[in-house]
């Protein structure tokens, strides 16, 4: 009996040591080889993996958010109302507003939803006030409610707004967008995309 107990204890200790050793080794390797990703891809302005609400960015003398590029409306306009009164709105609640954390998830509003039509019309009007003819992505939420990326076309249509607010020429903004455009993952999956946080960080340097 003691022999069996000793074997069990020894195997338990070995498993425990290997478990911790694996965790420390994996952490060490990730910090050495993939530090940026392992730390959550965090920059001085946030994480490149989580979309942010750029619509509240202060632009002196210009409408809020007009001096930066904006992403999907996961936390913009009608989709931000759930933070203050969740009972009114079944949509995405991805980020933190008024000190309350949101949730990840899609609105699940179907194409025949009158509510969806109303929200979309509100967002179209929001963009038109800023001189932007929005793409479908700019007036529809993402599936997760955290999408940090937009397509090159989503950024290009915002050039008139950003140019007017910053004084940067449209040609310079087009070059910036081209520079910040990432190709398809593995060369064939999905489509080209731009991380909005990285685009706005590059825009700040351009200013």
N, C-alpha and C positions, 0 to 999 in steps of 0.2 A: 504493500500500500504506500509506504514512504517513497518507494522508487517511482511509482506513478505520480505521486504528488510533486516530487522533485522535478520530474520531466515537465509536468504542467506549468510549474513556476518558471522553469528555465525558458520554455517556449513562450510564455506570457511576457517575460522580460525581453526576449529577443524581438518579439512582435512590437513591443512598446518602443524599443530602441530604433528599430527599422522605421516605424511610423514617424517618429520625430526626426530621424536622420533624413528621411525622404523629404519631409516638409522643409527642413533647413536647407538642404541641398537644392531643392527646386526653387526656393526663395532666393538663394544666393545666385544661382544661374540666371534667373529672370532679372535680378537687379544688375547683373554684369552685362548680359546680352540684350535685354529688352526693358531697360529701366523706365523709359517713358511710358510704355504700355503697362508695365507692372504697377506703376504708380497711378494708374487711372487716366493716363494721357492728359494730365492736368498742366495747364499753362497759368500765367499770372492772371488770366481773365476767366478761367473756368476749365471745364473738361471738353475736349474735342469730340467726346463720345455722346454728349448730352446736349440737345438743342436748348437754346436760351431765348428769352423774350427780349428782342432788340427793339421792340416798338416803344419802350419807355426811355430809350437813350436820349439824353438832352442834346439838342442841336440849337445853339443860340440863334434866335431870330428865325428859326425854321420849325416846321411841325416835328413833334417827337418822333425819333427813329428815322428821320429822313436823311441823316448824314452817315448812315451805315447800311449795309445790306441786311435784309431780314430773311428769316427762314420760314418753315411751314407754320401755319397759324395754330399750332397745338396749344398755345397759351395766349392767344391774341383775340381781342374783340369779344365776340359772343362766347368763345370757348374759355374765356377767363372768368366768366360770371359764376362758375360752379364753386369757386373758392369762397365767395361770400354767401352764397345760398345754394348749396348742393341740390336741394329739392327741386329747384327750378330747371336744372340743366343736367342731362344724362351724358354729356360729352366728355372729352378728354380733360383730365386734371393732372397734367404731368409734372408741373414744377411747384415751387413754393411761392405763395402770395399771401400777404398779410400775416405772415408767420405760421401759416398752416401748410403742411406738406400735401402734395397732390397724389394722384394715382396714375398708373400706366394703363392705357387701354383706348380702344377706338370708340367713336360715338355710336357705331352700329345704326346710324340713321340711313335708311334706304333711299333710293333715287326718287321715290314718290313722297318722301317726307316733306311736309310743308315747313317744318322747322329747319330742315337742312337748306331748303331754298331760301328761307329768310336769312339764315346765317351767312350763306354764300353771297347773297345780295348785299348784306352789310359789309362784308369783306371787300367785295368789288368796289363799293363806294369808298371804303377806306383807302384803297390803292389809287382810285381815280383822283381823290383829293390831293394825292402826292404826285400826280402826273405819270402814274404807272398803269399800263395796260396789263393786268396780271395774267399769269399762266394758271392753268388748273391747280398746280401744286401750291400756289400762293393763296388759294382760297379754299383748300381742302386739307383736312388734318391727316397726319400720318397714322399708320396702323398702331404703332406703339405709343405715340404721344411724346416721344423723345427724339425724333429724327433730327440729327445735327446737320444733315446734308441737304443741298438743293442741286438742281441740274444747272449746267452752264446757262441755259436759256432763262431759267428763273432769275439768275443774277443779271443777265444782259438787259432784261426788261426793266430792271431797277436803275440802270445807268442814268436816265434823265433825272430821277429823284436825287440820287447821290451826287451827281455832278452839280446840280443847282444848289444843293445844300453845302457842298464843300468847296466848290470852285475848281475842282479837278476836271480836266478835259475828258470828254467821253472816250477819246482814243486812248488816253492813259488808263482809264478804268477798264476798257476792253483788254488791254495788254495785261493788266493785273488779273483779270478773270481768267484769261488764257493761262497765265503762269500758275494760278492756284487750282486749275482744273486737274483732277486725278482721273486717270484712265480706268477702264473696266477692270475689276478685280481679276487677277490671273490672265488678263488680256481678252477675256471673252464673257465673263459673267456680268450680268446687269448692264449698266451704262455709265458714262462718265459722270462724275459728281464733284461738288465743291463743299468742303467743310466751312460752314458760315463763320465759325469762330476764327479759324485760320485766315479766312478772307478778310475779316474785319481787322484782325491784328496786322495783316499786311497793308490794309488801307490806312491804318493809323500811322504806320511808318511812312507811307507815301505822302500823307498830309504834311 
